[in-house]
Amino acid sequence: MTSVTEMYSDALQNEGELVSVDCAIIRGGSSKGVFLPRSALPDDPGDLETFLLALMGSPDPRHIDGLGGADLLTSKVAMIGSPSIAGADLDYTFAQVSVAKAQINMDMNCGNISAAVGIYAIEHGYVKPTSPLTMVRVHNTNTHKIFVATVPVSLGKPSVEGNCKVDGVPGTGAEILLDYRETVGSVTGKLLPTGSVLDEIEVPLVGTILVSIVDIANLCVMVKASDFGFKPGEIPCLPTDIQIAKVDSLQRAVARMLGVPEGGLVPIPVLLDYPRNYSTVVGDESVKSEDIDFVAQVIGGQPLVLHKAFPGTASVTVAVAARIPGTVACELGHPRAETVRIGHPTGRNLVMAEVSVDDTGNPVVMKAAYTRTARKLMEGKAFVRASKVLKRGCEGDI
C-alpha cells in the first residue's frame, strides 16, 4: 500500500509546502460537493480522513481554509474510480465532512450528489455520451448498490439548460432521472429490516413510541413529529436542544436494535406530520397543504442539525414507505397519485414510487425514482497544506 509520503513526494518537491490534487466542484440538486479521482487519494482510511479534512478545512464553522461550504448540504466529497463490480460504469464513494468535528462519515449515500455523479462520469470518460439521454450505472460503494442516473446530453456534453425545477435551487435546469429500484437493503439487506411495518421501541428521553424502519437508498427511521415535542402543524422548524437530544437518542436506539454502529449518519431520522400550509426557510415561498401528502424534516449529520432541504435518498425511502400500508408515512399521508409529494423546509420533493406484494405478502419495490438538476461549477487543482496531510505537527500558519 502506497504511503501518503510516497504518494505526494513529487508534489512536495515541486510545490513545497502545498500538495495539489485534481478536483471539480459540482452542484447536484440542493447540495454541492468536491469531486476527486479515487486514484489520487490515500488508501489508508486514517490518511484519507486526514486529507479530506485538510482539503475541506474542517473542523471550522466557516471552512475558511478549505473548499468546504460551512453547511451540512455543501460539506460533501465524492470520490470516483473505475468500477469494481460487473454491471457498473464507475465506483462512487460519498463522504460527509463534518463542519464542527474532525470527522468523516461514509456510512450512507447522498441522493443529491448522486445526480452530479452522472455529470462527472460523462465528462471524465467513464461512459460514452449519447444524445439525447445517457444512462450511467453507478456503483455506490457506501451502500454496495447500483443506482442509475439518466443524464440529458447535447453535443456530447451533459446538458445544463432545461425546465426541471428543484425546490431549494434557484432557476431551472436539465432534468436528470435517478432510479433507485436496485438499492433495497442498502445497509441491512432488507426493505423492512425488522420484518414489520411498525415497531414499538423504547427510546431514552422519549418513552415508548411507534416507528417505521425502511431500508432502500438509505436506511431511515420514520416517526411522528409529535412524539418528539413538536406541536401539531409545527414542522418544519428549527429543533430545540432537547428535541435534538431526543432524536439522537432515537437514532442510537434504532442503531443498537439493528446492530448498526452508533454515532454515524444512519439510520436517518425522519420526522413526519400531517400536510399543512407553511412558509419555507428560504424566504417568502410557501407550500400549500393540497400540494403535499405530508410534511417531513430530517435532523441529521454529526453533530445532528436540521437538514435545510431533504435528502434525495431519504425521499426515496419515505416515498416507498408511504406505499406500504401500516407505516407511519402511509398512515399520515395516504398518497394516492403515482408521485408521492413530500413537503420539507425548502419546498417539495416529488418521488415516483410503486410497491407491490409477492406471493408471501411481502412488499416488492417496482418503482423508486426522482429527478434532479446538476451542473459543474469549477474544475482544476485544489491545494492542501502538506503539514496537515503528512501529520507533521505544524499546526501554525504557514
Secondary structure, 3 states (H helix, E strand, C coil): CCCHHHHCHHHHHHHCCEEEEEEEEEEECCEEEEEEEHHHCCCCHHHHHHHHHHHHCCCCCCCCCCCCCCCCCCCEEEEEECCCCCCCCEEEEEEEECCCCCCEECCCCCHHHHHHHHHHHHHCCCCCCCCCEEEEEEEECCCCEEEEEEEEEECCEECCCCCECCCCCCCCECCEEEECHHHECCCCCCCCCCCCCCEEEEECCCEEEEEEEEEECCEEEEEEHHHHCCCCCCCCCCCCHHHHHHHHHHHHHHHHHHCCCCCCCCCEEEEEECCCCEECCCCCCEECHHHCCEEEEEEECCCCEECCCCCHHHHHHHHHHHCCCCCHHHHHHCCCCCEEEEEECCEEEEEEEEEEECCCCCEEEEEEEEEECEEEEEEEEEEEEHHHHCCCCCCCCC
